[in-house]
């Protein structure tokens, strides 16, 4: 029986994946590059900003540093966040149900802490979570299960009693790996 529910943030609780795709497109555009939404979903969705920027720099031989890429994306993203990033339909209903029925609720996101907290607070759902894990807290990002293992550790839950809700291919692979590992 599940006692803990671990949530991803981007694309699952909030409707932000298209924004991330657009941010990376904005980064590439001045250098004459672009990539498809399918490429984004397969290679970038659910992964850390640091890993994605490194990948984009390498893949397109961009003449920028990782810090410059991260700064560019962070600055542009603040505009999107200020305009508001909506919750996915049913997200608050599910969180309310889980809280009311005494499930442990954990956020496990590759996002940066400041960004994630701003979006959660903006949508008034930050108080639903018993704990949170951010991408910088683990050595290996998705598709490795490290972030979900850390989430289980933080709330003293067994991985076989935890349900992971994910939307990205990398996150689903990580969650699947988690079901094979028992703490």
PASERO-805621 format. One record per residue: residue in one letter; x, y, z of N, C-alpha, C in turn. Coordinates in pm, whole numbers, plus 50000, padded with zeros to 5 digits. Example, Ala and Ser with C-alpha at 12.3 -4.5 7.8 and 13.67 -1.06 7.14 Angstrom:
PASERO-805621
A513194943150780512304955050780513204967050780
S512854977550708513674989450714512905000350787
//
This chain:
PASERO-805621
X500854988150000500005000050000500885012450000
X500545021849917501305034249908500995043350027
X502045049050084501895058550194502485072150158
X503315072250054503995084350012503775086249862
X503485098549824503345101949682504385112649650
X505195109549550506285118449509505905124849376
X505875137949374505475145549255506655151949186
X506655151049054507485159748971506755173148966
X507435183448920506795196648911506445200448767
X507475202048686507295207348551506605197348459
X505505201648402504765193148311503745184348381
X503915182248510502985173748585502045182348670
X502605190148761501785199048844501535212448776
X502525217248704502395230148636502605228548487
X501995237448414502055236948269503245245148219
X504455239748236505665247448209506575241648102
X506335229748056507255223647960507395231747832
X506315237547784506395245547662507235258047686
X507225263247809508045274847842509525271047840
X509865259647897511255255047895511735253147752
X510905247247670511245245347529511515258847462
X510635268447488510805281747428512075288647478
X512405287047606513625293047662514875287747591
X514905274647568516065268947499516095273347352
X514925274947293514865280247156515405294547154
X515045302647253515525316447263517035316847278
X517585307347351519035306547368519735303247236
X519165294247159519785289747034519595299346917
X518485306546916518125314946801519225324446755
X519895331846844520935341146797522095334246725
X522235321346745523325313846682522855306146558
X521585308346522521045302346401520595287946414
X520305283546537519895269646559518475268946613
X517885257246596516565254146647516455239046661
X515475234346735515215220046743513745217846767
X513285205746738511855202746744511375200346887
X510085201546905509475198547035509685183847070
X509685175146969509935160846992511355158747047
X512315166046989513705165347037513785170147181
X513085181047211513055186147348512515175547444
X511375169747408510735159747496511655147847521
X512325143347418513165131547432514495134347503
X515085146047481516445148447529516595158647641
X515575166747668515735177447766514665177747875
X513475173247844512375173647939512695165248062
X512455171048179512645163848305514065163748356
X514975170148285516385170248325516755183848381
X517895184648448518295197048513518685207648412
X518495220148451518875231448365520375231048336
X521165227848437522625227248419522975216748314
X522395204848327522665194248230522185197848091
X521035204348083520505208347952521365219047886
X521795228747964522645239347907523975233447861
X524555224747940525805218047899525595210547768
X524495203447759524185195647639524005204647517
X523275215647534523055224947422524365231347376
X525195235247471526495241347437527345231447357
X527375219247405528185209047336527595205447200
X526305202747198525635198247075525725208546962
X525585221446998525565231946896526845240346894
X527845236146968529135243346976528905258247004
X528095261147104527785274947137528995281647201
X529275294147166530445301247219530145308247353
X529485301047443529135306547574529515296347682
X529615301347804529865292447918528535287247972
X528615277148055527415271848119526765282748203
X527565290348277527015301148360526295311748276
X526855315048160526195324748072524865319348021
X524835306547985523605300247939522555299848048
X522965296048169522035295548282521495309448315
X522365319448312521935333248341520915337948238
X521175335248111520255339148005518885332948027
X518855319948050517595312748069516875317548194
X517615319348303517005323848429516375337648416
X517055346648347516535360148329515265360148245
X515275352848134514085352048048512925345048119
X513265334848199512215327248266511485335548371
X512185344948433511545353448534510345360848475
X510455364748349509335371448282508125362048273
X508395349548235507315339848225506675337348361
X507495335848464506985333048598506145344748649
X506605357048624505845368748668504475369248602
X504385364648479503095364348409502205353248465
X502815343348531502075332348591502175319548512
X502485308848583502525295548523501415287548587
X500405284148511499215277848569499425263348612
X498625259248709498585245248750497925237048640
X498295224448633497605215148545496235212248606
X495295209548520493935206548564493945194548660
X493315196148773493195185248870494335184648971
X495375192448954496525191649044496155194949188
X495475206049208495125210049344494105200449406
X493205195249327492225185649377492935173149428
X493915168149352494655156349393495475159049519
X496165170349524496945173749644496055174749767
X494895180849752493945182149863493485168449911
X493155159749818492715146149853493815138749930
X495035139249880496155132149944496415137550084
X496395150750099496635156850229495535152850327
X494295153650282493135150250366493205135650412
X493755126950328493835112750360495185108550417
X495955118150461497185116050539498315109050465
X498405111150336499565106350261500715116150284
X501935110950281503095119750277503225124550133
X503435137350115503545143049981504905149649969
X505655145449867507015150549848507145155649705
X507805167049692508135172349560509555167849527
X509755162449408511085158449362511245164149221
X511935175549213512035182749087513475185849050
X513755185448923515075189148873515255204348875
X514195211548900514235226248900515085231649014
X515495244148996516215251249101515215254649212
X515685254649335514825256649451514065269949446
X514755280849419514105293949419512975294549317
X513225289149199512235289149091511025280849131
X511285268649178510195259649215509335265549327
X509965270949429509225276649541508375288649497
X508925296949409508175308449358506905303849286
X507025293649204505875288649129504865281949222
X505355274049318504445267549413503675277849494
X504375288149542503725298549622502745306549538
X503115309449415502255316849324500915309649304
X500975296349306499775288149286499165283349418
X499715287849529499195284649663499165269649691
X500195262449647500255248049676501525244249753
X502335253849793503585250949862503365243949996
X502255246450062502025240550195501545226050192
X501265220750075500815206950065501965196950086
X503205201250065504335192050063504965190250200
X505195177650235505865174450361507365176950351
X507895175650229509305178450206509505180350056
X510695184950021511015187549880512465183849853
X512715179249731514075176449684514235183749551
X515385190449537515685198049416516895191849347
X517005194249218518045188049136519445189449189
X519755200849251521125203049300521465194449421
X520485187949479520715179749599521195165549568
X521175161849441521585148249405522705148549303
X523515138149306524655137349214524185134649071
X523305125049056522835121048923521375124948904
X521105132548798519745136448766519005125248695
X517745127648669516945118148593517615115848458
X517715103848412516925091948438517415083148554
X518395087748629518805080148747517795082548859
X517595072948947516555074049050516965082049174
X518135088249172518675094949291517705104749357
X517015112749276516125122949332514935116549405
X514465105249355513345098549420513815090949545
X515005085449540515575079149659515775089349770
X516265101149733516455112049830515115116249889
X514075116849806512745120349854512275110149958
X512465097349929512085086850025512875088250155
X514155090850144514985092350263514525104150349
X514185115250285513795127250361512555124950446
X511635116550400510405114250477510375100350540
X511525093650536511675080350597510665070450540
X510535070450408509595061350340510365050550266
X509755039050254510315028350173509945030850028
X510875028149938510585030549796509435021849746
X509275009849803508185001149758506825005349815
X506805015449900505555020949952505345035249902
X506085038849797506015052449743505595051949597
X504705060949563504215062249426504825074949367
X505455073649251506035085049182505115089149068
X504785101949062503995107448952504915115848866
X505065111948741506025117748648505405119048511
X505935128348430505435129848294506525128748188
X507795130348224508855130048124509435115948110
X510015113447994510635100447970511755097648070
X512585107748095513695106048190513155103248331
X512095110348369511505108348501510845094748516
X510195090148411509565076948414510625066048425
X511735067748353512845058048365513375057948508
X513525069748568514015070748705513045064148803
X511755066648783510745060648871510715045448857
X510855040648734510905026248710512105020148781
X513245026648775514445021848844514205021348994
X513465031049045513175031749188512415019449233
X511495014549149510695002949188511534990349197
X512724990849140513634979349145514574979949264
X514584991349332515494993649446514654994949571
X514984987549671514244988449798515174992949908
X514775003249978515595009250084515445001050211
//
